[in-house]
Amino acid sequence: MAEASHKARSPGFNYLPLDASKKEIRLLTIRAASKSLNGQLHCSIKHVALFSNPQPKYETISYRWVDKTKGQIVVDGHGIEVPASAEEVLRRMRQRLHDRVVWIDAVCINQSDEVEKGFQVALMGDIYSTTWQNLIWLGEDDGSARDAIKALDDLLNNDDRKARASKSTSHILGDATAKKEPPDWIWPVFAIYRLK
């Protein structure tokens, strides 16, 4: 059985090893807001084989690791440090009355274990293709997100005529990247624009 080693990421929290031969991943259950105490973000982790029968039902979350600041969530009763942007997106995705099962790299991959990171990164194509829904967090709206979503929609739907004719694509990207602190949503939109 091929296993990745595990190390503590935060005091009191230990990652249990994943079985690489079974293509195991971790899924994070975000507890409903109604079940949380003191506004803390409570979660639990479980291991699943990616191609088990029945297949696990989960959502993936993509987001930007904006900066080095840390946030904290509670996983299986233990505090764990995560990038502040990961805490923010998990709070936004938390539902009021129902638990939500997600895969998010900052928590579901042991970031202090290089061996595990290697085999989990190699599985990312499968992780994202077997999810029932991919969620992309572009950050808080600074007032320009509606135009960015329109530009992204035009680009993704290959409507080059619309994308060129509207103010949206190049003008919005130019305005946003010229700012001293560009909005978080700009980077995934800019990447798609560059690929076109």
C-alpha contacts under 8 A as a table, 3 or more apart, distances in Angstrom:
res1	aa1	res2	aa2	distance
1	M	19	D	6.71
1	M	20	A	7.76
1	M	21	S	6.39
2	A	19	D	5.70
2	A	20	A	5.41
2	A	21	S	5.62
3	E	17	P	5.93
3	E	18	L	5.62
3	E	19	D	4.74
3	E	20	A	5.75
3	E	21	S	7.80
4	A	17	P	5.37
4	A	18	L	5.86
4	A	19	D	7.01
4	A	20	A	7.18
4	A	113	D	7.79
4	A	115	V	6.03
4	A	116	E	5.13
5	S	17	P	5.72
5	S	113	D	6.85
5	S	115	V	7.30
5	S	116	E	7.13
6	H	14	N	7.15
6	H	15	Y	5.57
6	H	16	L	6.05
6	H	17	P	5.57
6	H	110	N	7.44
6	H	113	D	6.39
7	K	14	N	6.22
7	K	15	Y	6.45
7	K	110	N	7.85
7	K	112	S	6.71
7	K	113	D	6.71
8	A	11	P	6.71
8	A	12	G	7.55
8	A	13	F	5.92
8	A	14	N	4.60
8	A	15	Y	6.59
8	A	112	S	7.88
9	R	13	F	6.50
9	R	14	N	6.61
9	R	15	Y	7.70
9	R	80	I	7.02
9	R	81	E	7.63
9	R	110	N	7.39
9	R	111	Q	7.66
9	R	112	S	6.56
10	S	13	F	5.53
10	S	14	N	7.62
10	S	79	G	6.94
10	S	80	I	5.26
10	S	81	E	6.38
11	P	79	G	7.63
11	P	80	I	7.78
12	G	78	H	5.93
12	G	79	G	7.31
13	F	75	V	7.90
13	F	78	H	5.57
13	F	79	G	6.96
13	F	80	I	6.76
15	Y	110	N	6.67
18	L	24	E	5.68
18	L	25	I	6.76
18	L	26	R	7.97
18	L	47	H	7.29
18	L	116	E	7.79
19	D	22	K	5.58
19	D	23	K	6.43
19	D	24	E	5.46
20	A	23	K	4.79
20	A	24	E	5.93
20	A	119	F	7.14
21	S	24	E	7.68
22	K	49	A	5.72
22	K	50	L	7.60
23	K	49	A	5.58
23	K	50	L	5.72
23	K	51	F	7.52
23	K	123	L	7.64
24	E	47	H	6.35
24	E	48	V	5.35
24	E	49	A	4.23
24	E	50	L	5.72
25	I	47	H	5.69
25	I	48	V	5.62
25	I	49	A	6.37
25	I	50	L	6.45
25	I	108	C	7.23
25	I	109	I	7.97
25	I	120	Q	7.45
26	R	45	I	6.29
26	R	46	K	5.52
26	R	47	H	4.55
26	R	48	V	6.29
26	R	103	W	7.15
26	R	108	C	5.03
26	R	109	I	7.26
27	L	45	I	5.62
27	L	46	K	5.48
27	L	47	H	6.39
27	L	48	V	7.25
27	L	58	Y	7.50
27	L	101	V	6.53
27	L	102	V	5.82
27	L	103	W	5.21
27	L	108	C	6.24
28	L	43	C	6.47
28	L	44	S	5.68
28	L	45	I	4.68
28	L	46	K	6.76
28	L	101	V	5.63
28	L	102	V	5.26
28	L	103	W	6.00
28	L	104	I	7.61
28	L	107	V	7.62
28	L	108	C	6.74
29	T	43	C	5.30
29	T	44	S	5.17
29	T	45	I	6.29
29	T	99	D	6.42
29	T	100	R	5.49
29	T	101	V	4.33
29	T	102	V	6.29
30	I	41	L	7.51
30	I	42	H	6.35
30	I	43	C	4.56
30	I	44	S	6.89
30	I	90	L	7.52
30	I	94	R	6.15
30	I	99	D	5.56
30	I	100	R	5.12
30	I	101	V	6.25
30	I	102	V	7.51
31	R	35	K	6.47
31	R	36	S	7.05
31	R	41	L	7.44
31	R	42	H	5.56
31	R	43	C	5.39
31	R	44	S	7.74
31	R	94	R	7.18
31	R	95	Q	7.91
31	R	98	H	7.18
31	R	99	D	4.64
31	R	100	R	6.73
32	A	35	K	5.41
32	A	36	S	6.83
32	A	94	R	6.22
32	A	95	Q	5.32
32	A	96	R	5.22
32	A	97	L	5.18
32	A	98	H	4.89
32	A	99	D	4.68
32	A	100	R	7.36
33	A	36	S	5.21
33	A	39	G	7.62
33	A	41	L	7.79
33	A	94	R	6.58
33	A	95	Q	6.15
33	A	96	R	4.63
33	A	97	L	6.50
33	A	98	H	7.97
34	S	96	R	5.70
34	S	97	L	5.77
35	K	97	L	7.96
36	S	39	G	5.99
36	S	40	Q	6.07
36	S	41	L	6.66
36	S	42	H	6.24
37	L	40	Q	5.94
40	Q	73	I	6.92
40	Q	74	V	7.24
41	L	73	I	5.23
41	L	74	V	6.00
41	L	90	L	7.96
41	L	91	R	6.83
42	H	73	I	6.37
42	H	74	V	4.80
42	H	75	V	6.10
42	H	76	D	7.72
42	H	77	G	7.76
43	C	73	I	7.47
43	C	74	V	5.97
43	C	75	V	4.74
43	C	76	D	6.33
44	S	75	V	5.03
44	S	76	D	4.82
45	I	75	V	6.90
45	I	76	D	6.92
45	I	108	C	7.81
48	V	52	S	7.57
48	V	56	P	7.13
49	A	52	S	5.27
50	L	55	Q	6.88
50	L	56	P	7.04
50	L	126	D	7.94
50	L	127	I	7.29
50	L	130	T	7.99
51	F	55	Q	5.83
51	F	56	P	7.96
52	S	55	Q	5.03
52	S	56	P	7.23
53	N	56	P	7.99
57	K	101	V	7.52
57	K	131	T	6.64
57	K	132	W	6.46
58	Y	100	R	7.98
58	Y	101	V	5.11
58	Y	102	V	5.08
58	Y	103	W	6.84
58	Y	131	T	5.64
58	Y	132	W	6.23
58	Y	133	Q	7.39
59	E	101	V	6.47
59	E	102	V	4.61
59	E	103	W	6.16
59	E	131	T	5.51
59	E	132	W	5.96
59	E	133	Q	4.95
59	E	134	N	5.76
59	E	135	L	6.95
60	T	102	V	5.51
60	T	103	W	4.73
60	T	104	I	6.12
60	T	127	I	7.83
60	T	128	Y	6.50
60	T	131	T	6.47
60	T	133	Q	6.55
60	T	134	N	4.88
60	T	135	L	5.91
61	I	102	V	6.94
61	I	103	W	6.30
61	I	104	I	5.32
61	I	134	N	6.17
61	I	135	L	4.80
61	I	136	I	5.83
61	I	137	W	7.18
62	S	104	I	7.08
62	S	134	N	7.54
62	S	135	L	6.16
62	S	136	I	4.74
62	S	137	W	6.12
63	Y	85	S	7.57
63	Y	86	A	7.35
63	Y	89	V	7.57
63	Y	136	I	5.95
63	Y	137	W	4.92
63	Y	138	L	6.45
63	Y	139	G	7.86
64	R	85	S	6.95
64	R	137	W	7.70
64	R	138	L	7.50
64	R	184	D	7.17
65	W	68	K	7.87
65	W	83	P	6.53
65	W	84	A	7.98
65	W	85	S	5.93
65	W	86	A	7.23
66	V	84	A	7.97
66	V	85	S	6.19
66	V	184	D	7.40
67	D	83	P	7.45
67	D	84	A	7.70
67	D	85	S	7.78
68	K	83	P	6.67
68	K	84	A	7.82
69	T	83	P	6.11
69	T	84	A	5.63
70	K	81	E	6.15
70	K	82	V	5.59
70	K	83	P	4.61
70	K	84	A	4.64
71	G	81	E	5.73
71	G	82	V	5.31
71	G	83	P	5.66
71	G	84	A	4.27
71	G	85	S	7.77
71	G	86	A	7.73
71	G	87	E	5.72
72	Q	79	G	6.44
72	Q	80	I	5.57
72	Q	81	E	4.61
72	Q	82	V	5.82
72	Q	84	A	7.64
72	Q	87	E	6.66
73	I	79	G	5.76
73	I	80	I	5.58
73	I	81	E	6.71
73	I	82	V	7.34
73	I	87	E	6.81
74	V	77	G	5.76
74	V	78	H	5.26
74	V	79	G	4.46
74	V	80	I	6.09
75	V	78	H	5.24
75	V	79	G	6.25
75	V	80	I	6.72
82	V	86	A	6.32
82	V	87	E	6.56
82	V	106	A	6.39
82	V	107	V	7.08
83	P	86	A	5.24
83	P	87	E	6.59
83	P	106	A	7.30
84	A	87	E	5.11
84	A	88	E	6.16
85	S	88	E	4.96
85	S	89	V	6.23
86	A	89	V	5.23
86	A	90	L	6.13
86	A	106	A	6.89
87	E	90	L	5.17
87	E	91	R	6.15
88	E	91	R	5.20
88	E	92	R	6.26
89	V	92	R	4.95
89	V	93	M	6.07
89	V	137	W	6.60
89	V	139	G	7.96
90	L	93	M	5.05
90	L	94	R	6.00
91	R	94	R	5.19
94	R	99	D	7.48
94	R	100	R	6.78
95	Q	98	H	5.65
95	Q	99	D	6.62
95	Q	100	R	6.97
103	W	108	C	6.20
104	I	107	V	5.93
104	I	108	C	5.70
104	I	109	I	7.95
105	D	108	C	5.12
105	D	109	I	5.32
106	A	109	I	6.17
106	A	110	N	7.69
106	A	111	Q	6.94
107	V	110	N	6.82
107	V	111	Q	7.90
109	I	116	E	7.23
109	I	117	K	6.36
109	I	120	Q	6.95
110	N	113	D	5.61
110	N	116	E	6.80
110	N	117	K	6.80
111	Q	114	E	7.24
111	Q	117	K	6.58
113	D	116	E	5.42
113	D	117	K	6.15
114	E	117	K	4.99
114	E	118	G	6.14
115	V	118	G	5.20
115	V	119	F	6.66
116	E	119	F	5.40
116	E	120	Q	5.97
117	K	120	Q	5.13
117	K	121	V	5.85
118	G	121	V	5.36
118	G	122	A	6.32
119	F	122	A	5.01
119	F	123	L	6.42
120	Q	123	L	5.01
120	Q	124	M	6.42
121	V	124	M	5.16
122	A	125	G	7.30
123	L	126	D	5.36
123	L	127	I	6.07
124	M	127	I	4.76
124	M	128	Y	6.01
125	G	128	Y	5.39
125	G	129	S	6.06
126	D	129	S	5.03
126	D	130	T	5.95
127	I	130	T	5.64
127	I	131	T	6.47
128	Y	131	T	5.56
128	Y	134	N	7.02
131	T	134	N	6.81
137	W	185	W	7.79
138	L	184	D	5.76
138	L	185	W	4.10
138	L	186	I	7.77
138	L	188	P	7.88
139	G	183	P	7.49
139	G	184	D	5.32
139	G	185	W	5.89
140	E	184	D	7.66
141	D	144	S	6.71
141	D	145	A	5.53
141	D	183	P	7.97
142	D	145	A	6.77
142	D	183	P	6.95
143	G	146	R	7.41
144	S	147	D	5.68
144	S	148	A	6.44
145	A	148	A	4.87
145	A	149	I	6.05
145	A	185	W	7.41
146	R	149	I	5.20
146	R	150	K	6.31
147	D	150	K	5.03
147	D	151	A	6.15
147	D	168	S	6.06
147	D	172	I	7.17
148	A	151	A	5.01
148	A	152	L	6.03
148	A	168	S	7.01
148	A	169	T	7.53
148	A	172	I	6.82
148	A	173	L	7.95
148	A	185	W	7.85
148	A	186	I	7.75
148	A	189	V	7.35
149	I	152	L	4.98
149	I	153	D	6.00
150	K	153	D	5.03
150	K	154	D	6.20
150	K	168	S	7.03
151	A	154	D	5.14
151	A	155	L	6.21
151	A	163	A	6.51
151	A	168	S	5.17
151	A	169	T	4.92
152	L	155	L	5.05
152	L	156	L	6.00
152	L	169	T	7.65
152	L	189	V	6.07
152	L	192	I	7.79
152	L	193	Y	7.98
153	D	156	L	5.18
153	D	157	N	6.00
154	D	157	N	5.28
154	D	158	N	6.27
154	D	159	D	5.29
154	D	160	D	7.07
154	D	162	K	6.55
154	D	163	A	5.47
155	L	158	N	5.19
155	L	159	D	6.24
155	L	160	D	6.79
155	L	163	A	6.52
155	L	192	I	7.46
155	L	193	Y	6.88
155	L	196	K	7.48
156	L	159	D	7.73
156	L	192	I	7.99
159	D	162	K	5.41
159	D	163	A	6.15
160	D	163	A	4.89
160	D	164	R	5.94
161	R	164	R	5.28
161	R	165	A	5.92
162	K	165	A	5.07
162	K	166	S	5.83
163	A	166	S	5.57
163	A	167	K	7.82
163	A	168	S	6.69
163	A	169	T	5.83
164	R	167	K	7.48
164	R	168	S	7.98
164	R	169	T	7.02
164	R	170	S	7.83
166	S	169	T	7.22
167	K	170	S	7.24
167	K	171	H	5.76
167	K	172	I	7.12
168	S	171	H	5.83
168	S	172	I	5.27
168	S	173	L	7.88
169	T	172	I	5.51
169	T	173	L	6.10
169	T	193	Y	7.75
170	S	173	L	5.14
170	S	174	G	5.86
171	H	174	G	5.03
171	H	175	D	6.02
172	I	175	D	5.15
172	I	176	A	6.01
173	L	176	A	5.15
173	L	177	T	6.01
173	L	186	I	6.99
173	L	190	F	6.73
174	G	177	T	5.38
174	G	178	A	6.06
175	D	178	A	5.29
175	D	179	K	6.77
176	A	179	K	5.60
176	A	182	P	5.43
176	A	183	P	6.76
176	A	186	I	6.83
177	T	180	K	7.92
177	T	181	E	7.98
177	T	182	P	5.36
177	T	186	I	7.33
178	A	182	P	7.15
179	K	182	P	5.15
182	P	186	I	6.86
183	P	186	I	5.79
184	D	187	W	6.56
185	W	188	P	6.37
185	W	189	V	6.75
186	I	189	V	5.30
186	I	190	F	5.77
187	W	190	F	5.03
187	W	191	A	6.08
188	P	191	A	5.12
188	P	192	I	6.41
189	V	192	I	5.30
189	V	193	Y	6.19
190	F	193	Y	4.96
190	F	194	R	6.13
191	A	194	R	5.21
191	A	195	L	6.38
192	I	195	L	5.11
192	I	196	K	6.49
193	Y	196	K	5.35
